[in-house]
Amino acid sequence: MTAPALLLCGCLVLYPVFFLLQESLNAGDPMQFPPLQYGLDNFRAIPDDARVIGNTALVALLATGMAIAFGFVLAWILTRTVIPGRRLLERLMELPYYMTPLVGALAWGVLAGPKTGFINQLWHALGGGGDLVNVYSPLGIAWVMALFEGTVAFVMIAAAMKSMDPSLEESSRVLGAGKLRTTLMVTLPLVAPGVLSAAVFVFAEMLGAFAAAFVLGIPGRFFVITTAIWEATLSYPPDYGRAAALGLSLFAVMLLTLSLARLIMRRGSFATISGKAFRPRAVSVGRLRWALLAICWAYVALAVILPLAALLLTSLQSFATVFLAQSRFTFDNYRAALQMGALGLAFTNSLILGLAVASIGALVTFVLVWIIYRSRAPGRGLLEYVVMFPQAVPRMVFGLGLLWAWVNIPLPIYGTLWLLGLAYLTVFLPLGLRTLAGVVLQVDRGLEECARVCGASWARQMRTVTLPLLRPGLVAAWVLVFIASVRELGVSIFLMGPNSKVIAPAIVNAWLSSSAGLSSAMALLQTGTVFAGLVLLLVLFRSLGRETA
């Protein structure tokens, strides 16, 4: 079974990587493809970008640390404790993820930009000197990235916590340990696979992040690898070789991170679901529930309410100001957005791609995770590295590889939704893999072996034992891939055609070519449409949600 999986992943991943590698070795005319002259000049020039590489590492580490902290704390509160409105808050935690990082960066630029940001405008009006906050800084970029990726860590870690036997925590409490000590000494070690999977994925995501670094870094002349790649592709002639070399260099970092994660997971046993029956349940925390509730709502306010309010105010104004007496309100931005005929097509295409890629991706990811973590087939370790490769390469660069790859095959799929679907499936396989990996590692093999010993066929064992236990992870993977597909920007820029437009690049074009008001209006229309689609899907899955809550 490993051979067909390697063949499939090889076609999806390694084929475009071959073209990326070929372009990174281009030592001749950058406009000539395939290259006429090969060399290592582009890789030798990487040390010249030492400052850019250092900036990337700094922002990625800061953002990953904050995102994992947000995700773990919120996951523990909403899955292990009893607080008012827990189910509503769990749904609200998903909102920052399908507000594209570009939307979040635009919103926080309006909120916390130097001098003109709403927060600084209020500070100056109160008599404060200088700027209270400056989001156009490394810490500001990391903050915005963490806010909108912290929800990814939350979903991954929450799926692992839902699959953890609560009797282990209860035993700790009976022996005299307090709530905090139980969390640090019992809960955290037991959900280590989920936390580690989230950290690996989020760190790789931060390395390849573009939107926040573009909107918040460019004004302050703070460049990371992705914005340096963007500059290389826009120069004349385009320096595709340098862009490809910078992108491929990140794979070494991802390779080291993934190897470390596999080593840690192999050295310990993390199975908490065994033959003993259990029911995941939350515990009462008394008066502490109000403080925990405040933490959850603070995150929702910072990641959802404030950004959306800033975008709404900006979209209704001729010029952005927090002082309502000076505002000139208008609906012109919404009229302009709705009169763009391509906008409706972009919304429809994004939703179609999200549904198709999430459904197919969840099935493919389940098979891959089972091969990697449950089978003893040779080559399963290699399969994981192949699947994770797209996560190590910035999507903008991987999009270039996909462009060169699929243009050079005799199939008329360039500029169609078929190519975008293949591209999304390729780049989001790592997301599904990391989401399911932590949950699979918690399911004891003995449960499946007992089913087989009792005479169940492999198919019956999967249907009655394995799939019900993995249901939280499968649902989490489906939702994450759906949202990621709808908000995708980097790959879409190079692969969409006149009849296959999607929404995220349309917002970018509005931001670059017109006012912040129009792009804010488009961002809010996108958020509302996707939210409505997601609510409909959650209603359809309500019975499944009750079983896994």
GIHUMO-V204830 format. One record per backbone hydrogen bond with DSSP energy under -0.5 kcal/mol. NH is the residue of the N-H (numbers start at 1). CO is the residue of the C=O. E is the energy in kcal/mol with one decimal. If there is no record, write none. Layout:
nh:NH co:CO e:E
nh:NH co:CO e:E
This chain:
nh:5 co:1 e:-1.4
nh:6 co:2 e:-2.9
nh:7 co:3 e:-2.3
nh:8 co:4 e:-2.6
nh:9 co:5 e:-2.7
nh:10 co:6 e:-2.5
nh:11 co:7 e:-2.1
nh:12 co:8 e:-2.1
nh:13 co:9 e:-3.1
nh:14 co:9 e:-0.7
nh:15 co:10 e:-1.7
nh:17 co:13 e:-1.6
nh:18 co:14 e:-2.1
nh:19 co:15 e:-1.0
nh:20 co:16 e:-2.0
nh:21 co:17 e:-3.0
nh:22 co:18 e:-2.2
nh:23 co:19 e:-2.2
nh:24 co:20 e:-2.3
nh:25 co:21 e:-1.1
nh:26 co:23 e:-1.6
nh:27 co:25 e:-0.7
nh:27 co:37 e:-2.6
nh:28 co:37 e:-0.8
nh:32 co:29 e:-1.7
nh:33 co:31 e:-0.5
nh:39 co:25 e:-2.1
nh:44 co:40 e:-2.5
nh:45 co:41 e:-1.4
nh:46 co:43 e:-1.3
nh:47 co:44 e:-0.5
nh:48 co:45 e:-1.1
nh:49 co:46 e:-2.3
nh:50 co:47 e:-1.5
nh:53 co:49 e:-2.5
nh:54 co:50 e:-2.6
nh:55 co:51 e:-2.4
nh:56 co:52 e:-2.2
nh:57 co:53 e:-2.4
nh:58 co:54 e:-2.4
nh:59 co:55 e:-2.4
nh:60 co:56 e:-2.5
nh:61 co:57 e:-2.4
nh:62 co:58 e:-2.2
nh:63 co:59 e:-2.7
nh:64 co:60 e:-2.4
nh:65 co:61 e:-2.3
nh:66 co:62 e:-2.1
nh:67 co:63 e:-2.7
nh:68 co:64 e:-2.6
nh:69 co:65 e:-1.8
nh:70 co:66 e:-2.7
nh:71 co:67 e:-2.9
nh:72 co:68 e:-2.7
nh:73 co:69 e:-2.1
nh:74 co:70 e:-2.5
nh:75 co:71 e:-2.4
nh:76 co:72 e:-2.6
nh:77 co:73 e:-2.3
nh:78 co:74 e:-2.5
nh:79 co:75 e:-1.6
nh:80 co:76 e:-2.1
nh:81 co:77 e:-1.0
nh:82 co:283 e:-1.7
nh:83 co:81 e:-0.7
nh:86 co:83 e:-1.0
nh:89 co:85 e:-2.4
nh:90 co:86 e:-2.1
nh:91 co:87 e:-1.6
nh:92 co:88 e:-2.1
nh:93 co:89 e:-1.9
nh:94 co:91 e:-1.2
nh:95 co:92 e:-1.4
nh:97 co:94 e:-0.8
nh:98 co:94 e:-1.0
nh:98 co:95 e:-0.5
nh:99 co:95 e:-1.1
nh:100 co:98 e:-0.9
nh:104 co:100 e:-2.3
nh:105 co:101 e:-2.6
nh:106 co:102 e:-2.6
nh:107 co:103 e:-2.6
nh:108 co:104 e:-2.5
nh:109 co:105 e:-1.9
nh:110 co:106 e:-1.8
nh:111 co:107 e:-2.1
nh:112 co:108 e:-3.0
nh:113 co:109 e:-1.0
nh:116 co:114 e:-2.9
nh:117 co:113 e:-1.6
nh:118 co:110 e:-2.4
nh:119 co:111 e:-2.9
nh:121 co:117 e:-2.7
nh:122 co:118 e:-2.2
nh:123 co:119 e:-2.0
nh:124 co:120 e:-2.6
nh:125 co:121 e:-2.1
nh:126 co:122 e:-1.6
nh:127 co:124 e:-1.5
nh:128 co:123 e:-2.5
nh:135 co:112 e:-1.9
nh:137 co:135 e:-1.6
nh:141 co:137 e:-2.9
nh:142 co:138 e:-2.5
nh:143 co:139 e:-2.4
nh:144 co:140 e:-2.2
nh:145 co:141 e:-2.4
nh:146 co:142 e:-2.6
nh:147 co:143 e:-2.3
nh:148 co:144 e:-1.7
nh:149 co:145 e:-1.0
nh:150 co:146 e:-2.4
nh:152 co:149 e:-0.8
nh:153 co:149 e:-1.7
nh:154 co:150 e:-2.2
nh:155 co:151 e:-2.2
nh:156 co:152 e:-2.2
nh:157 co:153 e:-2.7
nh:158 co:154 e:-2.8
nh:159 co:155 e:-1.8
nh:160 co:156 e:-1.3
nh:161 co:157 e:-2.4
nh:162 co:158 e:-2.3
nh:163 co:159 e:-0.7
nh:163 co:160 e:-0.6
nh:164 co:161 e:-1.4
nh:166 co:164 e:-0.5
nh:168 co:165 e:-1.2
nh:170 co:166 e:-2.1
nh:171 co:167 e:-2.3
nh:172 co:168 e:-1.4
nh:173 co:169 e:-2.0
nh:174 co:170 e:-2.4
nh:175 co:171 e:-1.7
nh:176 co:173 e:-1.6
nh:177 co:172 e:-2.1
nh:182 co:178 e:-2.5
nh:183 co:179 e:-2.2
nh:184 co:180 e:-2.4
nh:185 co:181 e:-3.0
nh:186 co:182 e:-2.2
nh:187 co:182 e:-2.0
nh:188 co:183 e:-2.7
nh:190 co:186 e:-1.8
nh:191 co:187 e:-1.8
nh:192 co:189 e:-1.1
nh:195 co:191 e:-2.4
nh:196 co:192 e:-3.3
nh:197 co:193 e:-2.7
nh:198 co:194 e:-2.3
nh:199 co:195 e:-2.6
nh:200 co:196 e:-2.6
nh:201 co:197 e:-2.4
nh:202 co:198 e:-3.0
nh:203 co:199 e:-2.5
nh:204 co:200 e:-1.9
nh:205 co:201 e:-2.4
nh:206 co:202 e:-2.7
nh:207 co:203 e:-2.1
nh:208 co:204 e:-1.5
nh:209 co:206 e:-1.0
nh:214 co:210 e:-2.6
nh:215 co:211 e:-2.7
nh:216 co:212 e:-2.5
nh:217 co:212 e:-0.5
nh:217 co:213 e:-1.1
nh:218 co:213 e:-0.7
nh:218 co:214 e:-0.9
nh:221 co:218 e:-1.7
nh:222 co:217 e:-2.8
nh:223 co:221 e:-0.7
nh:228 co:224 e:-2.2
nh:229 co:225 e:-2.4
nh:230 co:226 e:-2.2
nh:231 co:227 e:-2.1
nh:232 co:228 e:-2.0
nh:233 co:229 e:-2.2
nh:234 co:230 e:-1.3
nh:235 co:231 e:-1.1
nh:239 co:232 e:-2.8
nh:240 co:238 e:-1.3
nh:243 co:239 e:-1.9
nh:244 co:240 e:-2.8
nh:245 co:241 e:-2.3
nh:246 co:242 e:-2.6
nh:247 co:243 e:-2.1
nh:248 co:244 e:-2.6
nh:249 co:245 e:-1.8
nh:250 co:246 e:-0.8
nh:250 co:247 e:-0.9
nh:251 co:248 e:-1.3
nh:252 co:249 e:-0.9
nh:253 co:249 e:-0.6
nh:254 co:250 e:-2.0
nh:255 co:251 e:-2.8
nh:256 co:252 e:-1.9
nh:257 co:253 e:-2.3
nh:258 co:254 e:-2.8
nh:259 co:255 e:-2.1
nh:260 co:256 e:-2.1
nh:261 co:257 e:-2.2
nh:262 co:258 e:-2.4
nh:263 co:259 e:-2.1
nh:264 co:260 e:-2.2
nh:265 co:261 e:-2.2
nh:266 co:262 e:-1.9
nh:267 co:263 e:-1.3
nh:268 co:265 e:-0.6
nh:270 co:268 e:-0.5
nh:272 co:442 e:-1.2
nh:273 co:442 e:-2.2
nh:274 co:272 e:-0.7
nh:283 co:80 e:-2.2
nh:288 co:285 e:-1.5
nh:289 co:286 e:-1.7
nh:290 co:287 e:-1.5
nh:291 co:287 e:-0.6
nh:292 co:288 e:-2.2
nh:293 co:289 e:-2.4
nh:294 co:290 e:-1.9
nh:295 co:291 e:-1.8
nh:296 co:292 e:-2.0
nh:297 co:293 e:-2.3
nh:298 co:294 e:-2.1
nh:299 co:295 e:-1.9
nh:300 co:296 e:-2.2
nh:301 co:297 e:-2.5
nh:302 co:298 e:-2.4
nh:303 co:299 e:-2.6
nh:304 co:300 e:-2.3
nh:305 co:300 e:-1.8
nh:306 co:301 e:-3.0
nh:308 co:304 e:-2.4
nh:309 co:305 e:-2.5
nh:310 co:306 e:-2.5
nh:311 co:307 e:-2.4
nh:312 co:308 e:-2.7
nh:313 co:309 e:-2.5
nh:314 co:310 e:-2.3
nh:315 co:311 e:-2.7
nh:316 co:312 e:-1.1
nh:317 co:314 e:-1.3
nh:318 co:328 e:-1.5
nh:324 co:322 e:-0.8
nh:326 co:323 e:-1.2
nh:327 co:324 e:-1.1
nh:329 co:327 e:-0.5
nh:330 co:316 e:-2.5
nh:335 co:331 e:-2.2
nh:336 co:332 e:-2.7
nh:337 co:333 e:-2.0
nh:338 co:334 e:-2.7
nh:339 co:335 e:-1.6
nh:340 co:337 e:-1.0
nh:341 co:339 e:-0.9
nh:343 co:340 e:-1.7
nh:344 co:340 e:-0.6
nh:345 co:341 e:-0.9
nh:346 co:342 e:-2.1
nh:347 co:343 e:-2.3
nh:348 co:344 e:-2.3
nh:349 co:345 e:-2.7
nh:350 co:346 e:-2.2
nh:351 co:347 e:-2.0
nh:352 co:348 e:-2.4
nh:353 co:349 e:-2.5
nh:354 co:350 e:-2.2
nh:355 co:351 e:-2.4
nh:356 co:352 e:-2.3
nh:357 co:353 e:-2.7
nh:358 co:354 e:-2.1
nh:359 co:355 e:-2.0
nh:360 co:356 e:-2.4
nh:361 co:357 e:-2.8
nh:362 co:358 e:-2.2
nh:363 co:359 e:-1.3
nh:364 co:360 e:-2.5
nh:365 co:361 e:-2.9
nh:366 co:362 e:-2.0
nh:367 co:363 e:-1.8
nh:368 co:364 e:-2.3
nh:369 co:365 e:-3.0
nh:370 co:366 e:-2.1
nh:371 co:367 e:-2.1
nh:372 co:368 e:-2.5
nh:373 co:369 e:-2.6
nh:374 co:370 e:-1.7
nh:375 co:370 e:-1.2
nh:375 co:371 e:-0.6
nh:380 co:377 e:-1.3
nh:383 co:379 e:-1.9
nh:384 co:380 e:-1.5
nh:385 co:381 e:-1.6
nh:386 co:382 e:-2.2
nh:387 co:383 e:-2.4
nh:388 co:384 e:-2.3
nh:389 co:385 e:-0.8
nh:389 co:386 e:-0.6
nh:391 co:388 e:-1.1
nh:392 co:388 e:-0.8
nh:392 co:389 e:-1.5
nh:393 co:389 e:-0.9
nh:397 co:394 e:-0.6
nh:398 co:394 e:-2.7
nh:399 co:395 e:-2.6
nh:400 co:396 e:-1.2
nh:401 co:397 e:-1.8
nh:402 co:398 e:-2.6
nh:403 co:399 e:-2.3
nh:404 co:400 e:-2.5
nh:405 co:401 e:-2.5
nh:406 co:402 e:-2.7
nh:407 co:403 e:-1.7
nh:408 co:404 e:-1.0
nh:409 co:406 e:-0.8
nh:411 co:409 e:-2.2
nh:413 co:411 e:-2.2
nh:414 co:411 e:-0.6
nh:415 co:495 e:-0.7
nh:416 co:413 e:-1.7
nh:419 co:413 e:-0.7
nh:420 co:416 e:-1.5
nh:421 co:417 e:-2.8
nh:422 co:418 e:-2.3
nh:423 co:419 e:-2.5
nh:424 co:420 e:-2.9
nh:425 co:421 e:-2.5
nh:426 co:422 e:-2.0
nh:427 co:423 e:-2.4
nh:428 co:424 e:-1.9
nh:429 co:425 e:-0.7
nh:429 co:426 e:-0.6
nh:432 co:428 e:-1.8
nh:433 co:429 e:-2.6
nh:434 co:430 e:-2.6
nh:435 co:431 e:-1.8
nh:436 co:432 e:-2.2
nh:437 co:433 e:-2.1
nh:438 co:434 e:-0.9
nh:439 co:435 e:-0.6
nh:440 co:436 e:-2.5
nh:441 co:437 e:-2.1
nh:442 co:439 e:-1.0
nh:443 co:439 e:-0.5
nh:443 co:440 e:-1.3
nh:444 co:273 e:-2.4
nh:444 co:442 e:-0.7
nh:447 co:444 e:-1.3
nh:448 co:444 e:-0.6
nh:449 co:445 e:-2.3
nh:450 co:446 e:-2.4
nh:451 co:447 e:-1.7
nh:452 co:448 e:-2.1
nh:453 co:449 e:-2.5
nh:454 co:450 e:-2.0
nh:455 co:452 e:-1.4
nh:456 co:451 e:-2.3
nh:461 co:457 e:-2.7
nh:462 co:458 e:-2.2
nh:463 co:459 e:-2.2
nh:464 co:460 e:-2.7
nh:465 co:461 e:-2.1
nh:466 co:461 e:-1.9
nh:467 co:462 e:-2.9
nh:469 co:465 e:-1.4
nh:470 co:466 e:-1.9
nh:471 co:467 e:-0.6
nh:471 co:468 e:-0.6
nh:474 co:470 e:-2.4
nh:475 co:471 e:-2.6
nh:476 co:472 e:-2.2
nh:477 co:473 e:-2.5
nh:478 co:474 e:-2.5
nh:479 co:475 e:-2.5
nh:480 co:476 e:-2.4
nh:481 co:477 e:-2.4
nh:482 co:478 e:-2.4
nh:483 co:479 e:-2.5
nh:484 co:480 e:-2.6
nh:485 co:481 e:-2.2
nh:486 co:482 e:-1.9
nh:487 co:483 e:-1.9
nh:488 co:484 e:-0.7
nh:488 co:485 e:-0.5
nh:493 co:489 e:-1.7
nh:494 co:490 e:-0.6
nh:494 co:491 e:-0.7
nh:495 co:491 e:-1.1
nh:496 co:492 e:-2.1
nh:500 co:497 e:-1.3
nh:503 co:346 e:-0.6
nh:506 co:502 e:-0.9
nh:507 co:503 e:-1.7
nh:508 co:504 e:-1.8
nh:509 co:505 e:-2.5
nh:510 co:506 e:-1.8
nh:511 co:507 e:-2.3
nh:512 co:508 e:-2.5
nh:513 co:509 e:-2.2
nh:514 co:510 e:-1.8
nh:519 co:515 e:-1.4
nh:520 co:516 e:-2.2
nh:521 co:517 e:-2.1
nh:522 co:518 e:-2.5
nh:523 co:519 e:-2.3
nh:524 co:520 e:-2.2
nh:525 co:521 e:-2.2
nh:526 co:522 e:-2.4
nh:527 co:523 e:-2.5
nh:528 co:524 e:-2.5
nh:529 co:525 e:-2.2
nh:530 co:526 e:-2.7
nh:531 co:527 e:-2.3
nh:532 co:528 e:-2.2
nh:533 co:529 e:-2.1
nh:534 co:530 e:-2.6
nh:535 co:531 e:-2.6
nh:536 co:532 e:-2.0
nh:537 co:533 e:-1.9
nh:538 co:534 e:-2.6
nh:539 co:535 e:-2.1
nh:540 co:536 e:-1.9
nh:541 co:537 e:-1.6
nh:542 co:539 e:-1.4
nh:545 co:541 e:-2.5
nh:546 co:542 e:-2.0
nh:547 co:543 e:-1.4
nh:548 co:544 e:-1.5
nh:549 co:545 e:-1.2
